[in-house]
Amino acid sequence: MIYTLVGRNVEVTDALDDAVDRKLSKLDKYFHDDVEASVTLSVQKNSQTVEVTIPLKRGSIVRVEESTEDMYASLDKAIDVLERQIRRHKEKIKDKKSMDTIRFENIESLPREEEEEDSKIVKVKRFPIKPMNEEEAILQMELIGHAFFVFENAETGDANVVYKRKDGDYGLIEPQY
């Protein structure tokens, strides 16, 4: 895995770089060699945050953001969450051709776990929208760890939103004209 390391409000020391390299190498068994990861280390007051984004083929991504009072603990948590995400989505993405950058032979099954839901907006991002079906949109939403996902419905061409309901099921919002 190739990675880019960026520090925001923090100097990226050799020790931090080595720690990121060592921790990301744990994920090599899940991905092919040409996968590029982006790692951002940032500090704001007492919060030290590690954000890891791994873009996959055809617009899919795996992303995690973890914050603690210690950068190394944040890094450990981020890598653990990434591994859990990959294992949890093994069966869903195994049959998807758009996820062929993940090597499934190294992924063990993991029992499904409930995740905490955060109901407040913490950031706004702009991203290209690609046509997809509802199942792929749900998969993308779970891979990036968000509670909703905006996508272009490949069948209708309309902008749709899938979201995770409190009961664990999924909802779909379609435009009404």
C-alpha positions as CSV (number, residue, x, y, z in Angstrom):
1,M,0.0,0.0,0.0
2,I,1.2,3.5,-0.9
3,Y,0.3,6.3,1.4
4,T,0.4,10.0,1.7
5,L,0.9,11.5,5.1
6,V,-0.2,15.1,5.9
7,G,0.0,16.9,9.2
8,R,-2.3,19.8,10.1
9,N,-1.3,21.8,13.1
10,V,1.2,19.1,13.9
11,E,4.8,18.3,12.8
12,V,5.0,14.9,11.2
13,T,8.1,13.4,13.0
14,D,10.0,10.4,11.9
15,A,8.5,8.5,14.8
16,L,4.9,9.3,13.7
17,D,5.8,8.4,10.1
18,D,7.2,5.1,11.2
19,A,4.1,4.4,13.4
20,V,1.8,5.1,10.4
21,D,3.9,2.9,8.1
22,R,3.9,0.1,10.7
23,K,0.2,0.3,11.4
24,L,-0.8,0.6,7.7
25,S,1.3,-2.4,6.8
26,K,-1.2,-4.4,8.8
27,L,-3.8,-3.6,6.1
28,D,-1.5,-4.8,3.3
29,K,-3.1,-8.2,3.5
30,Y,-6.5,-6.8,2.6
31,F,-5.5,-4.7,-0.4
32,H,-3.5,-5.0,-3.6
33,D,-0.1,-3.2,-3.7
34,D,-1.2,-0.3,-5.9
35,V,-3.9,1.0,-3.5
36,E,-3.1,4.5,-2.3
37,A,-4.1,5.7,1.1
38,S,-4.3,9.2,2.4
39,V,-3.5,9.7,6.1
40,T,-4.1,13.1,7.8
41,L,-2.9,13.8,11.3
42,S,-4.3,16.9,13.0
43,V,-4.4,18.5,16.4
44,Q,-7.0,20.9,17.7
45,K,-6.8,21.8,21.4
46,N,-6.7,18.5,23.3
47,S,-8.0,16.4,20.4
48,Q,-5.5,14.5,18.2
49,T,-7.2,13.1,15.1
50,V,-6.2,10.5,12.6
51,E,-8.1,10.4,9.3
52,V,-7.5,7.5,6.9
53,T,-9.1,7.5,3.4
54,I,-8.5,4.7,1.0
55,P,-10.1,5.3,-2.5
56,L,-10.9,2.1,-4.3
57,K,-11.7,1.5,-8.0
58,R,-14.7,3.0,-9.6
59,G,-15.3,5.8,-7.1
60,S,-15.7,3.7,-3.9
61,I,-13.8,4.6,-0.7
62,V,-13.1,3.3,2.8
63,R,-12.7,6.0,5.4
64,V,-12.3,6.4,9.1
65,E,-11.6,9.3,11.5
66,E,-10.7,8.8,15.1
67,S,-9.8,11.3,17.8
68,T,-8.2,10.9,21.3
69,E,-5.9,12.8,23.5
70,D,-2.9,10.8,22.1
71,M,-1.9,10.6,18.4
72,Y,-0.7,7.0,18.7
73,A,-3.9,5.9,20.3
74,S,-5.9,7.6,17.6
75,L,-3.9,5.8,15.0
76,D,-4.5,2.4,16.7
77,K,-8.2,3.1,16.9
78,A,-8.4,4.1,13.2
79,I,-6.6,1.0,12.0
80,D,-8.8,-1.2,14.2
81,V,-12.0,0.4,12.9
82,L,-10.8,0.0,9.3
83,E,-10.1,-3.7,9.8
84,R,-13.6,-4.1,11.4
85,Q,-15.2,-2.2,8.5
86,I,-13.5,-4.4,5.9
87,R,-14.5,-7.6,7.7
88,R,-18.1,-6.4,8.3
89,H,-18.6,-5.6,4.7
90,K,-16.9,-8.7,3.4
91,E,-20.0,-10.5,2.2
92,K,-21.7,-7.4,0.8
93,I,-18.7,-6.3,-1.3
94,K,-17.5,-9.8,-2.3
95,D,-19.8,-10.0,-5.3
96,K,-19.4,-6.4,-6.3
97,K,-17.0,-5.9,-9.2
98,S,-16.4,-2.3,-8.1
99,M,-14.6,-3.6,-5.0
100,D,-11.9,-5.7,-6.7
101,T,-9.1,-3.9,-5.0
102,I,-9.8,-5.7,-1.7
103,R,-8.3,-9.2,-1.3
104,F,-11.0,-11.3,0.4
105,E,-8.9,-14.4,1.1
106,N,-7.4,-12.5,4.1
107,I,-10.6,-11.3,5.6
108,E,-12.2,-13.2,8.5
109,S,-15.9,-12.9,9.2
110,L,-16.9,-10.7,12.1
111,P,-20.2,-10.7,13.9
112,R,-22.3,-7.7,13.2
113,E,-22.0,-5.0,15.8
114,E,-24.2,-2.1,16.5
115,E,-22.6,1.3,15.9
116,E,-23.2,4.6,17.7
117,E,-25.1,7.1,15.6
118,D,-24.0,10.8,15.7
119,S,-26.9,13.1,14.8
120,K,-25.1,16.4,14.4
121,I,-23.3,17.7,11.3
122,V,-19.6,18.1,11.9
123,K,-18.4,18.7,8.4
124,V,-19.5,19.5,4.8
125,K,-17.8,17.9,1.8
126,R,-18.2,18.1,-1.9
127,F,-17.8,15.0,-4.0
128,P,-18.7,13.8,-7.5
129,I,-21.9,11.8,-7.7
130,K,-21.9,8.7,-9.8
131,P,-24.9,6.7,-11.0
132,M,-25.5,3.6,-8.9
133,N,-28.3,1.4,-7.6
134,E,-29.6,1.5,-4.0
135,E,-27.6,-1.5,-2.8
136,E,-24.4,0.0,-3.9
137,A,-25.3,3.3,-2.3
138,I,-26.0,1.6,1.0
139,L,-22.6,-0.1,0.8
140,Q,-20.9,3.2,0.1
141,M,-22.7,4.8,3.0
142,E,-21.5,2.1,5.4
143,L,-17.9,2.1,4.0
144,I,-17.5,5.7,4.7
145,G,-19.2,5.5,8.0
146,H,-21.9,8.0,7.4
147,A,-25.6,7.9,8.4
148,F,-26.8,8.9,4.9
149,F,-25.5,8.9,1.3
150,V,-26.5,11.0,-1.7
151,F,-26.4,9.3,-5.1
152,E,-27.7,9.4,-8.6
153,N,-30.1,6.6,-9.1
154,A,-28.9,4.7,-12.2
155,E,-32.4,3.6,-13.1
156,T,-34.2,7.0,-12.9
157,G,-31.4,9.5,-13.1
158,D,-32.8,11.3,-10.1
159,A,-30.8,12.3,-7.0
160,N,-31.7,10.0,-4.1
161,V,-30.6,9.7,-0.5
162,V,-30.3,6.4,1.5
163,Y,-30.1,6.6,5.2
164,K,-29.8,4.3,8.2
165,R,-32.9,4.3,10.4
166,K,-32.7,4.1,14.2
167,D,-34.1,0.5,14.0
168,G,-31.1,-0.5,11.9
169,D,-33.0,-0.7,8.6
170,Y,-32.4,1.6,5.7
171,G,-34.6,4.3,4.2
172,L,-34.6,5.8,0.7
173,I,-35.6,9.4,-0.1
174,E,-36.7,10.0,-3.7
175,P,-37.7,13.4,-5.2
176,Q,-41.3,14.2,-5.6
177,Y,-42.2,16.5,-8.5
